[in-house]
Amino acid sequence: MIARLARSRVARASNGEGDEEFRASVDGLREPCDDFVCKSSPAVENTLKSLIKDINAARGTNRSAAPYSPDVTYDDGALRFAGSEKYKRYCSYIENNLRQVTTRVTEISMEGSLDVATVKWELNAVNDIGRVGVDVTATYKMNLITGRVLEHREQWVVNPARTDAQAGALLESTRKAHALPLNAMEVADEAKKKFREISKSFASEDDQENSNIYVDPNDPMKFFQQDDTSKTDLLQLSLVAAVIYLLTKVFQVLN
């Protein structure tokens, strides 16, 4: 089922408040999105309403965190990260690089699967060269029980009919420049997480070290410990693997 949204005016004060509720009209139905909502859970319905309000208000870092799972994964072709708390730190491209921003949700669809919704919306703004118009297709995979977003994917396509010459190229290059250091930070966070997991696994083995302590049969009051070099070797091997993983991820980010 596809819900096509009527044009929505968004009244935004400087503090981001005052945005109107979105309005959606579905073919032949009196109430907005009734048929669309009934095919999914109430939790998913509430999540979609919140997501669309944030899109229509062009919210980036100040979007609501409620719709997203704590371990949500995000990918828009340039920026990639995991964790809902990073929306407020990472999603600042529009507010930092574009002016005179207007957004309009044009279509909602949820076909086949009840836990995946597609929202199409338009972004129109001005950058340092001129007008830019972008058609965005956002896909959300949600938990049917909680309604929270588990995976968030976006595809940005510059629309030549709404974009001045060279302004689109500037948008693409600045998006990549914005994402590069953030992606590098994400890779570093992943490497730290893996290292902590490795360290934790070795720490859990410390309780077994007493099995390597022996009594000197010639002197019952004297103890000695047999060195376990296999543990040290495994730790070193794990560290090397973590470094290789980090270098591989950095290479992927740079390319």
Backbone torsions as a table, in degrees:
resi	resn	phi	psi	omega
1	MET	NA	135.1	-179.2
2	ILE	-116.5	129.7	175.3
3	ALA	-106.5	119.9	178.4
4	ARG	-97.2	129.4	-172.3
5	LEU	-95.2	135.4	174.6
6	ALA	-71.8	157.3	-178.5
7	ARG	-60.5	133.5	-175.2
8	SER	-119.0	123.5	173.8
9	ARG	-83.2	135.1	-178.7
10	VAL	-118.6	116.5	178.1
11	ALA	-92.8	111.8	-175.6
12	ARG	-117.8	123.6	172.7
13	ALA	-81.6	173.7	-177.9
14	SER	-64.1	-23.2	180.0
15	ASN	-91.7	5.7	176.0
16	GLY	85.4	3.3	-178.1
17	GLU	-98.4	167.0	174.3
18	GLY	92.0	13.4	-179.9
19	ASP	-77.2	141.0	-177.8
20	GLU	-78.0	159.6	175.4
21	GLU	-69.4	141.2	179.4
22	PHE	-71.8	154.0	177.9
23	ARG	-121.9	132.1	179.9
24	ALA	-126.4	138.5	176.1
25	SER	-118.8	128.1	-180.0
26	VAL	-108.5	142.0	-175.3
27	ASP	-47.4	116.9	171.8
28	GLY	76.0	3.5	-178.1
29	LEU	-107.3	142.1	-178.5
30	ARG	-76.2	-45.4	-177.2
31	GLU	-90.4	141.1	-177.8
32	PRO	-60.8	126.4	170.4
33	CYS	60.2	20.2	-178.2
34	ASP	-58.5	-51.2	-177.4
35	ASP	-64.9	-39.3	179.6
36	PHE	-63.0	-46.5	-176.8
37	VAL	-67.0	-40.0	-175.2
38	CYS	-65.8	-18.6	179.4
39	LYS	-82.9	-4.9	179.3
40	SER	-128.7	-175.3	-177.6
41	SER	-85.8	158.4	176.3
42	PRO	-57.9	-33.3	179.6
43	ALA	-65.8	-41.6	177.6
44	VAL	-65.6	-39.3	177.4
45	GLU	-57.2	-48.2	-179.5
46	ASN	-64.0	-38.6	178.6
47	THR	-62.8	-45.2	-179.2
48	LEU	-63.2	-39.6	177.5
49	LYS	-61.1	-42.8	179.7
50	SER	-66.2	-42.7	179.7
51	LEU	-61.9	-43.3	-177.1
52	ILE	-70.0	-35.9	175.0
53	LYS	-60.8	-42.2	179.5
54	ASP	-67.0	-38.7	178.2
55	ILE	-65.3	-46.9	-178.9
56	ASN	-65.0	-23.7	177.4
57	ALA	-95.0	4.4	179.3
58	ALA	53.6	42.5	-179.9
59	ARG	-84.7	131.5	177.2
60	GLY	-110.8	-85.3	180.0
61	THR	-73.6	-21.0	-177.8
62	ASN	-101.0	21.2	176.8
63	ARG	-71.5	162.1	177.7
64	SER	-70.8	136.2	178.3
65	ALA	-88.1	-12.6	-174.6
66	ALA	-59.0	-37.2	-176.3
67	PRO	-71.6	-12.4	-170.0
68	TYR	-104.7	140.3	172.9
69	SER	-68.1	147.3	179.8
70	PRO	-55.6	-31.0	-178.6
71	ASP	-108.2	29.5	178.8
72	VAL	-59.0	146.2	175.4
73	THR	-109.7	140.0	-176.3
74	TYR	-125.7	140.7	177.9
75	ASP	-155.2	118.0	177.3
76	ASP	-115.9	19.1	-179.5
77	GLY	90.9	-23.5	176.6
78	ALA	-118.7	-50.7	-177.6
79	LEU	-102.2	136.0	178.8
80	ARG	-137.5	134.2	176.0
81	PHE	-160.3	170.3	177.1
82	ALA	-131.1	134.6	178.8
83	GLY	115.5	124.9	-176.4
84	SER	-65.5	-27.8	-178.0
85	GLU	-67.3	-16.8	-176.4
86	LYS	-83.0	-12.6	174.7
87	TYR	-57.7	-42.5	-177.6
88	LYS	-71.5	-19.0	-178.9
89	ARG	-101.7	-30.5	-170.8
90	TYR	-102.2	-33.5	-170.3
91	CYS	-87.4	59.2	-177.1
92	SER	-112.3	11.1	-175.1
93	TYR	-60.5	-49.6	-175.6
94	ILE	-62.1	-47.6	-176.3
95	GLU	-70.2	-23.7	-178.8
96	ASN	-95.2	-18.4	-172.5
97	ASN	-122.7	-12.9	-176.3
98	LEU	-123.7	152.4	178.4
99	ARG	-126.4	164.1	178.7
100	GLN	51.1	49.1	-173.9
101	VAL	-80.0	130.2	169.9
102	THR	-130.9	145.5	179.5
103	THR	-132.7	153.9	-179.5
104	ARG	-151.7	118.8	174.1
105	VAL	-76.2	128.9	-175.8
106	THR	-109.7	-23.5	-175.5
107	GLU	-161.1	141.0	171.3
108	ILE	-123.9	136.4	177.0
109	SER	-142.0	148.1	175.7
110	MET	-147.6	88.0	-174.6
111	GLU	-109.9	133.9	176.9
112	GLY	82.7	-67.0	-177.8
113	SER	-98.0	140.4	-179.6
114	LEU	-88.1	-6.0	-177.5
115	ASP	-110.3	5.5	179.0
116	VAL	-125.6	123.5	178.7
117	ALA	-120.1	144.9	176.3
118	THR	-116.5	127.5	178.7
119	VAL	-119.6	121.4	176.8
120	LYS	-102.6	134.2	-179.4
121	TRP	-147.0	159.7	-178.8
122	GLU	-109.6	139.5	174.3
123	LEU	-118.5	124.9	175.9
124	ASN	-127.0	132.7	-176.1
125	ALA	-161.5	-173.4	177.9
126	VAL	-131.0	131.6	172.3
127	ASN	-111.2	-164.2	-173.4
128	ASP	-68.7	-14.0	179.1
129	ILE	-103.1	-39.2	-178.7
130	GLY	170.7	-155.4	-176.9
131	ARG	-72.0	142.9	172.5
132	VAL	-132.5	136.9	175.2
133	GLY	-126.8	127.0	-176.4
134	VAL	-126.1	133.3	172.3
135	ASP	-98.3	118.6	-175.3
136	VAL	-110.4	131.7	172.8
137	THR	-113.4	112.8	-178.6
138	ALA	-107.0	130.9	178.3
139	THR	-117.4	129.4	-177.8
140	TYR	-121.2	123.4	171.1
141	LYS	-99.8	123.8	-171.5
142	MET	-122.6	157.0	172.3
143	ASN	-81.8	122.0	-175.4
144	LEU	-64.4	-27.7	-177.7
145	ILE	-80.7	-50.7	-177.8
146	THR	-89.6	-22.4	-176.7
147	GLY	80.9	-5.1	-175.3
148	ARG	-74.2	147.9	-178.5
149	VAL	-77.2	126.7	178.0
150	LEU	-96.5	-37.1	178.9
151	GLU	-135.1	133.9	-179.5
152	HIS	-127.7	114.5	179.7
153	ARG	-121.6	139.1	176.9
154	GLU	-132.0	143.9	174.2
155	GLN	-122.3	119.5	-179.8
156	TRP	-101.6	125.7	178.0
157	VAL	-127.6	118.9	178.5
158	VAL	-68.3	128.4	178.7
159	ASN	-93.5	111.3	-176.3
160	PRO	-59.9	-30.2	-178.1
161	ALA	-67.5	-21.7	-178.4
162	ARG	-115.6	15.4	-174.4
163	THR	-129.0	132.0	176.0
164	ASP	-73.5	156.9	179.7
165	ALA	-56.5	134.0	178.9
166	GLN	73.2	-16.6	179.7
167	ALA	-68.0	-34.9	178.1
168	GLY	-67.0	-39.9	178.2
169	ALA	-64.0	-38.5	177.9
170	LEU	-64.6	-40.4	179.0
171	LEU	-61.2	-45.5	-179.2
172	GLU	-63.1	-43.6	-177.9
173	SER	-68.7	-38.5	179.9
174	THR	-72.4	-29.6	174.6
175	ARG	-63.5	-44.4	179.0
176	LYS	-65.7	-40.3	179.3
177	ALA	-65.1	-37.4	177.6
178	HIS	-65.7	-39.4	-173.6
179	ALA	-79.6	-29.5	-171.4
180	LEU	-55.5	-54.5	-179.2
181	PRO	-66.9	-30.8	179.5
182	LEU	-70.7	-39.4	176.1
183	ASN	-64.3	-37.6	177.6
184	ALA	-63.9	-41.0	176.5
185	MET	-62.4	-38.0	179.9
186	GLU	-65.2	-41.3	177.7
187	VAL	-62.5	-42.9	178.8
188	ALA	-62.3	-40.0	178.2
189	ASP	-63.1	-40.2	178.8
190	GLU	-64.4	-41.3	180.0
191	ALA	-64.5	-42.0	177.8
192	LYS	-61.9	-40.7	-179.7
193	LYS	-62.8	-44.1	179.6
194	LYS	-65.1	-39.1	179.0
195	PHE	-64.5	-40.4	177.8
196	ARG	-63.3	-38.7	178.8
197	GLU	-64.3	-40.6	178.3
198	ILE	-64.8	-45.9	-179.4
199	SER	-62.3	-39.1	-179.7
200	LYS	-65.4	-39.0	-179.7
201	SER	-65.0	-35.9	177.5
202	PHE	-74.5	-35.2	179.3
203	ALA	-64.1	-34.7	-179.9
204	SER	-67.7	-17.9	179.3
205	GLU	-87.2	-9.0	-177.8
206	ASP	-62.1	-29.6	-179.0
207	ASP	-66.4	-18.2	-178.4
208	GLN	-93.1	-0.5	-175.8
209	GLU	-67.1	-24.7	-179.6
210	ASN	-62.1	-22.3	179.3
211	SER	-69.6	-13.7	179.3
212	ASN	-95.5	4.2	-179.6
213	ILE	-97.7	128.7	-175.2
214	TYR	-125.5	155.6	176.8
215	VAL	-94.1	135.1	176.2
216	ASP	-70.7	117.5	-177.6
217	PRO	-62.5	-23.4	179.3
218	ASN	-83.1	-17.9	-179.5
219	ASP	-147.4	98.1	-176.3
220	PRO	-58.8	-21.0	-179.3
221	MET	-88.2	0.1	-176.9
222	LYS	-110.2	131.8	-179.1
223	PHE	-119.5	153.6	172.5
224	PHE	-143.4	155.7	-177.5
225	GLN	-118.0	131.3	178.7
226	GLN	-81.9	127.4	-179.7
227	ASP	-66.8	134.3	176.5
228	ASP	-106.9	87.5	-177.4
229	THR	-71.5	-20.9	-178.8
230	SER	-63.7	-35.5	179.5
231	LYS	-67.2	-42.7	178.2
232	THR	-63.7	-43.1	179.2
233	ASP	-62.3	-40.6	-179.7
234	LEU	-66.9	-38.2	177.8
235	LEU	-63.4	-44.8	179.1
236	GLN	-63.1	-40.9	178.5
237	LEU	-63.7	-39.3	179.2
238	SER	-66.2	-39.0	178.1
239	LEU	-64.5	-41.5	177.5
240	VAL	-62.3	-42.2	179.1
241	ALA	-63.2	-39.1	178.7
242	ALA	-65.0	-40.0	178.3
243	VAL	-64.8	-43.7	178.2
244	ILE	-61.5	-41.5	177.9
245	TYR	-60.8	-44.7	-179.6
246	LEU	-62.5	-45.6	-179.8
247	LEU	-63.5	-38.2	178.4
248	THR	-63.7	-44.2	179.5
249	LYS	-65.2	-40.3	178.2
250	VAL	-62.0	-42.2	178.4
251	PHE	-61.5	-40.6	178.9
252	GLN	-65.2	-39.3	179.3
253	VAL	-64.5	-43.9	-177.2
254	LEU	-68.8	-21.8	-179.1
255	ASN	-106.6	NA	NA
